[in-house]
Amino acid sequence: MKAFKLIALAALLASAAGTANSAGRDIYPDPAQARADLSTALKTAAATHKRILLDFGGNWCPDCIVMDIYFHDPANRSILETHYVLVHVNIGHMDANLDLARQYEVPLRMGVPALAILDEHGKLLYSQKRGEFEAMSRMEMSEVTRFLKQWEPERPCSTVMTNC
């Protein structure tokens, strides 16, 4: 069973890398774009009452590619789109946007992808401290689902809602 999982994972990575390269799509935009993307995300999050999911990584990183595949799988896509504004922060080759990683208390030395969650006002709620997702290629998609559900914002109570 373990051998089957490894073969399946290798096929997934090969497919993902081929798809990403053939489509010419980079997951992480130019490192210089990070601050503008974060600024836009802060405005969007405030207007839509969503949380901001900062994903620190690089296009050279196979585990970052797997993370993005898991984010956009139908099981997670609806959670992500309903509750989060996703910002991919390109760290170059561990030499770009290090100040943003420090600001959001993400120790990149522990590996990437590395995540941080901000509330709709930009307050840090969570930062990955121990490289929890740096071995994404050996993790199950359900771990991403669990993480997204754990950090989704609580729904505000209203007079219409009875289960608050």
Secondary structure, 3 states (H helix, E strand, C coil): CHHHHHHHHHHHHHHHHHHHHHHCCCCCCCHHHHHHHHHHHHHHHHHHCCEEEEEEECCCCHHHHHHHHHHCCHHHHHHHHHHEEEEEEECCCCCCCHHHHHHCCCCHHHCCCEEEEECCCCCEEEECCCCCCCCHHHCCHHHHHHHHHHHCCCCCCCCCCCCC
